Amino acid sequence: MRVLGLGGSHHDFGACLVEDGRIVSAVEEERLTRKKVGYGLGPRLQRCLAADYVLNEAGITLDDVDRVVANDFLSPVYTLRFKDRVEYIGHHLSHAASTFYTSPFEEAAVLVMDGRGSERTVDGTRRGETITYYTGDAHGLRPLHAVWGEIAAGVRRADDLCADSVGSMYELVAKCIGLTTVGGVGASGKAMGLAPYGRSRYVEELAGSYRLRGGDFRQSVAQQRELARFIAGELSRAGSEDAAGEMRADFAFAVQEHTERIILEMARSLHERTGARRLCLAGGVALNSVANYKILEETPFEEIHIVPAAGDQGTSLGAALQGHYGMGGHRWEPADEPFSPYLGAVYDDARINVAIATLRGRLIVERPDDLYGRVAAKLAGGAVVGWFQGRSEIGPRALGNRSILADPRDPGMKDRINAKVKHREWFRPFAPVVSRDRQAEFFSTDVPAPYMLLVPQVRPAKRTVIPSVTHVDGSARLQTVLPELNPRLSALLDAFDRITGVPVLLNTSFNDNEEPIVETPEDALRCFLSTDMDALVLGDTVLFKDGQA
């Protein structure tokens, strides 16, 4: 049985193909169109390139697909090609399916939190789903409780405010303090990175902007607007850019603090309802890796799983998986191995060689006998290296196949990459990637974090050893390398460890600022030549810019 899943909302579009319950391929539309989160595509969105991509990777056509499933909050333009076949499910159900059916759990509680999802009209008022509790087991997913917040229409769909939404609150504060992404949407990830630079000055003020009782979060649109006015008023009185910068950090601190309180309370409430020992998370709020780790630390849940594509891009996975299990009537049984996020197409040596040949004269090409030793030596010598291997990873965070890597021991490396390679804000941190068997030596947890969705502390004695991946508060957004998921990255870490005694590398996504992560060898070469990276590894080939070998 083959199911094509289409995902997204008014952004973060993608497609996934599932065959007999196994994900064959998945990709985000932005990787193919090179339009970040899909904004600005207009009528071109109906091409749905991601669907062709996953079908081609499987060697089939649409005629070989048994059903096409999408969530009902997805832009209808994206499903236009499939209008005679597509079946719709709820947006939050697609989120829930994306995380439960990729988990290692036979049964679990499931928590979905985002800006908003499926819409309905109640007594003439538009409402969107914002928080949903589920349970999952062999028989599928069952909703326990849902929150639907009032929607206040904006100029564009992305500008709509939605009541009773943790995600909407966080995006609003990020936007009000000037942290946005493509399309002018509040960049919650940037605010999470800025928060540790702030103080608690606005924590009490924000406490009055919502109500939280027994895991039930409530915040009206009027309260959101009042919060926006308060932030604007404070910034207008700053008096200097330095003072305004401190205020922005303090507001980021406050919204992060409250988001953690809210999520922890909701998790505890869900545990009381279910008694479950395991929790699955999805929705854009589940990308808040600081809060995720605190769920493990401060709630009764013993194990946690977050699908790496926790945002709307992951709803393509959920649509396809729900099509097989929930709609297809198949019993759920977890796989024996961890979920692999490496679901993109394979670009073979022939494709890589053709891409390199078109740039003859601009590149110096090496094919070393000891690839890992050669690259590790360059990294240990201070090089910033683009690392392009195998199938691309699904989700917003590079997990070692479309990554930029560097030496975490260099205290100036964070500022160098932010300024010269990524061209982004100075305060944004970089993640450490660490060998599984050495994780506990450097970090405060031995719980594997293969998807970069937990933020523990760096052990105090190691903070001066890996300063470029230690955030200002001593934390780090950790990625654990499991050899069974990524043997090539594991081998590179081992080689770096042999040279330096440190089994950790700095890992960030292979892209320039506000650009999608690279997908093809051609994308990787363009990014390499237009930034200050020192070397590029395409498969087994090491490349330098002419004159920089």
N, C-alpha and C positions, 0 to 999 in steps of 0.2 A: 504494500500500500504506500503510495507516494502522495505527500501533501505539500503544496506550495503555500508558505505563509508570507503575508505582506504586512509590514509594520510601520509604525511612526504615528504622527498626529498631524500637526501643521509644520512639523520639523522632524529631523532624524528618521528619515525613511530607510527602508531596507527590505530584503527578502531572504527567505530561508527555505531549504528543501529538506524534508524529512522522509526517509524511506524505512518502513517497518519500525518506526520509533527511534531510528538513529538519524542524527543530523548529518547530512551529506555535505552541505555547504551553506554558508551564510555570508552576507556582505551588506554594508551600508551604501546607500545611493551616493553619498558625498564622496566616497572613495573613487567612484567612477566618473562622476560629473565634475569633481574638484570644486564643488560649491559647498562650503562649510554648512553643515546641518541641513542642506537642501534649500536654504533661502535664496530667492532670486531666480529660481528655475522657471517659474511661470508655467506656460503650457508645456514646456519640455518635460515637466514632471510626469506626464502621461506616458513617456517612453518606458518608464519603469525598467531601467537598465539592469538593476539588481536582479530582477527575475530572470532575464536572459542569462546573466552571469551564472546563477546557481544551476539553471537547467543545462547550460553548456558544460559546466564542470562535471555534471553527472552523465553527460552524453545522451541526454534525452530532449524531447520537445514537450510543449504543453499538452499535446495529445496523450502523452504517457502519464500525466498527472491525474490522480483520482479525485482530488478536491483542492480548491483554492479557498483559503481562509484569511480573513483580515479582521482587524478590530474596528468597531463602529465609530471611533474618533479619528480615524485616518482620513486625510484629505481625499475626497472622491475622485479627484483628478488622477491620483496614483493608482486607483483600481479600475480606471476607465477601460483599459484593454481587456479586463476580465469580467466586465459587468454582467455577462450572461452566466457566469459560473461562480462568482465569489459568494461565500457565506460569511456572515458577520457574527462576531462575538464581542462581549464587553471589553473595553480597554483595560480595566483592572484585571479581568480574568486572563487576558493575554499576558499581562505582567506576572501574575501569579503562576501561570503555567510555565513561563520562561525560567523561573527560578526553582519551582518544585521539581519539574521534570528534568532538570539538569543537576539536581542535588544527589548526594549519596544516601539519602534517607528513605526508608520504607514508609515512614509517616512523619509528619511535621506540622507545626503551626506556620502560617504564611501571613506576612504583613506587607501590604502594598501602600506606598505613600508617594504622591507626586504633586505637581501643580494642580492639575485636574484631568479627568478622563471623560468617559462617556457622559452625554448630556441627556436630560429629560426636563420636561416642563411640569411644574406642580403649582396649581392655582395661579397660572399665568406667569410664574417666575421660572426663569432658566436656572437649572442647577446642574452641577458637575460633580462626579464622584471624586473624592479627594483622599479618603482613607478607607481601606477595606481589610477586614480580618477573614482569613480562611483556615480550614484544615485540609490536609492532603494525605491520602493513603492509597492503597492498591486500587481502590474504586474511583479515585479521582479527587477533584477539588470541590469543597463545599463552603459557600460563604457563611460567615457567622454574624458579621456586623458591618455596616457600611455607613459612611458619612457623605452626604451630598450637600455641597455648599452653593449658596446663591452666586450667580455670575453677573457681573456688571460689565456690559459691553464697552470695549475701548475702540480706538480708531481702527486697529487691526486685531485679528484674532489673538495674536501674541500679547496684545496690550490688555486683554480682559483681566480684571481682578476677579478672584474667586474666594468666597468666604470659606472659613473652616478648613483651610489648606496650609499645612506646614510648608510645602514647597512654594506656594505663592508668597507666603510671608518672607521666606529667605530670599527669593528672587527680587521681591520688592525692595528690601533693605539693600541688597547688592546694587540694584539699579540706582537707588537714591544716593548712594555714596560714590557713584560714578564707575562702578565695575560692571561692564556689559560685554556681551559677545556679539557675534554677527546677528544682525536684525534688531539690535538695541535691547535684547533681552538681558535681564539681570544675570550676571555670571556668578552663580553660587559657589563654584569651585574656586574662583579667585578670592571670594570673601572668606572661604574656609582657610586659604593660605595666608590671608592678611590677619585673621583673628588673633593668632598668638602674639602679634605685635601690639595688641590693644590692652586696655585696662577695663575695669569693671564699672566705669563711671555711668554707663547707660543701662546697666542690667535691670535696675529697679524700674526705670521708666518703661522699658519694654514689657516688664511683667504686667503692667496694667493694660496692655493692648490685646490680651486674649484671656480665655478661661480654660482651665484644665482640671477635670474632675474624673477620677477613675478611668483614666485613659481616654476620656472624651474631650477632644480639642475643639474649641469654638473661638472664632475670630470673625467679626462681621466685616463687610466691605467698608462700612463707615469707620471702623477701628483701623483698618488698613490705610485708608485715606488720611486719617488723623496722624497715624504713625509717619506717613510720608511727609506731611506738613511739619511735624516736629523735627524730623531729620533736616529738612530744608532750612527751617528756622535756625537750628543750631549751627549749621554750616555757614549761613549768612552772617552770623556773628563771630566767626572764627578770628577775623582780624589779620591773619597771615596764612600763607600757604602751608607753612609748617604746622600751625595750629589746626588748620583744616585737615591736614594729613593725619594728625593724632586723633581727631574726632572720627574720621573714617575708620581708622583701626579700632577705635573704641566701639563704634556701632557694629563692626564685623564681629568683635569679641562678644558683644551682647546677643546678637542674633544666633551665633554659634552656641553660646551658653544655653539659651532658651530652647533651641532646636534639640540639643542633647537632653535637656530635662523632659521635653515633650515625648521624644522617641523612647526614652527609658520608661516613662510612665505608661505609654501605649504597649510596650513590650511586656511590662509586668502585668498589665491588665489582660493581654492576650494569653499569657501563661496561666493566670488565674482561671480564665475561661476554659482552657484546654488541658492543662496539666502536662503539656508536651515538653519534652527535653530538648527538642531540636526546633530551630527557627529558620525559615527561609525569608529573604527580603528581596523586594524589587520596587521599581518606580524610581524616579529621579532622585528622591531623597535618600535612597539606599546607596547612592554614590558618596554620601557623607561618611567617609571611612573613619573619621574620628569618632563619630557617634556609634558606628558599627562595633568598634572595638570595646566601647564602654558597655554595650549590651552584653558582651561576653564577660566583662569584669563585674558588672553591677546588677545583673538580673539572674533569675534562676535557670535561664537557658544554658545548657551545657555545650551545645554545638550550634554553629551558625553557617549558613550558606547564602552567598549573594552571587547571583549570576553576573558575570563581568559586564554584560550589556544590560545594566540595570535600568537605564533610561529608555526613552521611547524606541531607540533602535532595537532593543531587545524584544519588542512586541512581535517582531517577525518570527523569532524563535518560538515565542509563546503561542502564536496563532497556529503555526505548523504542528507543534507538539500537542496542543489542545485538539487540533483536527484529528490526530492519530488516537490519542487516549480518550479525551472527554467525548468527542463526537464520533470517533470510530469504535468506541466500546472496548478498547484493549486495556488489560490490566497493567498497572504500573509496577515495574520492578527496577530498582536502581542498578546502574552498571557497576561492574567490579572495579573499574579504574576511574580516577578523577575526570570530571568534565574537561574536555580540551577546548579552549577558546580559539584554536588555530583552525579556522573553518573556511579560509579563502581559497582562491585558485592556486594551482601550482604553476610557477614560471620556470621552465626548464633551462638548461645551460644554453641551448640554441637561442632562446629568446634573449637571455642575458648577453650573449656574445654579439648578437645583432645590435642590441642597444648600445653596447660599448663601441662597436665598430663605427657607428654614426658620429661618434665624438673623437675619432682618431686625431691625434695632434694636440688634444687638450688634456689627455690622461696618460699616466704611466701605469702600466698593467703588470701585476705580479700574480703568479699562481704558486705560492710557496708549498713546499712539501709538508711543513708543519704550520698549518693555517692558524691554529689556536695559539701556538707559541709566538708566531710573528705578530698577530694582532694584540696579544697580551703584552708583548714588549712595547709596542707602540703606545698602548694605553698607559702602561707604567711610566713611559717617558713623557706623558702629558698630552698625548694626542686625543682629540675628540673624534670619535669614529661612528659613522653611520653603519648600522648592522641590519642587513636585509637578508632574511632567511626564510625558506619554506613558505607555508601558507600564512596569510595575514590573519591577525587576531581580530575577533569581534569586540566591539565596545569602544569607549572613548580613551582607553589607556593602553599604551604600548606595552606588551608583555614579552618582549624579547625577540620578535620576528620582524618588527618594523620599528626599531629603536635607535636612539642616539646614545652611545655609551661613553663613559669617561671615568677617570680615576677619582674615587671619592676621598682620597687622602689629601688632595690639593685644596687648601682652604679658599683659594681664589677661583676654583672651577665653577661654582654656582654663579657667581657674578659674570664670569666670562661667557658661559653658555647663554645666560639670560640676555646679555647685551649683544653678543656677536653672532650667535647662532639662532636662538629662538626669538630674539627681538621682542621680549615681553617684559612685564613688570618686574622690578628688582626683587620684590618680596616673595615671589612664588618659588616654592621649594622643589627639589628634585627627589626622586625615590631611590632607595637602595634596592638592589637585587642581590640576593644572598643564597649561598648553597644551603640546601635543606639540613645537612648534617652539621652545619656551623651556625645556624640561626640563633640558637639560644645563647651562644657565646657573645653575640653582639646586641641582641634585642631582648626586651623584657618578657617575651612570650615564646613558647615553642609550638604554638598553634600555627600550622602552615597557612600562608596567605598567598596562594598562587596567582590571585587576580588583582593584587594591589588595592584591596578594599578594607584593610585594617591598618590602624595607626597606633602601634605600641610606642614605648619609649626606647631610645638607644641607651644601652647600659652606660652609666656615667664614665666608667673607665675607657669606653670606646668612642666617646664623643670627639675627642681630639684625634683619634685614629681615622675616623671617617667624617670630617667636619662638613664636607660639601653636600652630604645627604642627611645631616642632622639639622632639624628645624630649630628656630630660635627658642622654642620651649623644650628642646631635648627629644622631640618626637620624630618619627619617620613613617612615611607611607610605604609600608613594606611589601616587597614581592619575594616570595619564596620560590626558588627554582627547583622543581621536581624533575629529576632526570627522565622519568617516564613521559612527561609532558613536553619537555624541551631539552633533548640531549645535547644539542649543539651549544646552547647557551650555558648549560651545565659544564660542558667541556672547556669553554672559554673561561668560566669562573675558576675552574681547577687550575688552568694554565696561569691565570693572573695570581692566584694564591701561591703557586710555586715560586713565582718571581718576587712577590711582595709580602707574602705571609698574611694577606688580607683577602678573604673569599667574598668580597663585596665589590660591586660596580655601581656607579651612578647610571640610572636608566631614565630616559625621557622619550617621549614620542618623536618619531622621525617625521617632522614637519616644521615649517616656519610658522610664525605667529598667525593665528586665525586662518590657517590652512588645514585641510583634512590631512590625516596621516597618509603617507605615501602608500600606494597599492602596488604599482607595477615597477619593474626595473627602470623604465623611463622616468617615472615620477621621482624615484630615488636619485637618479643622476641629475635631474634638474635641481632638486633641493640641495644636493651636495655641492654643485657648482655655483649656486647662488648664495651660499652661506659660508661661514668661516670654519666649517668642518675640515679636519686634516686628512681623513682617510675614509674610504667607503669600502665595505665588504659586501659584494653581491654573491651569495652562495660561497664558492671556494675561491673567488677572485678578489684580490685586494687592489684597490685603485687609489692613486694619488693625483692631485692636480699637477700639471706639468710644472716642474721646478720645485715641488714641495716634497719629493720622495724622501 
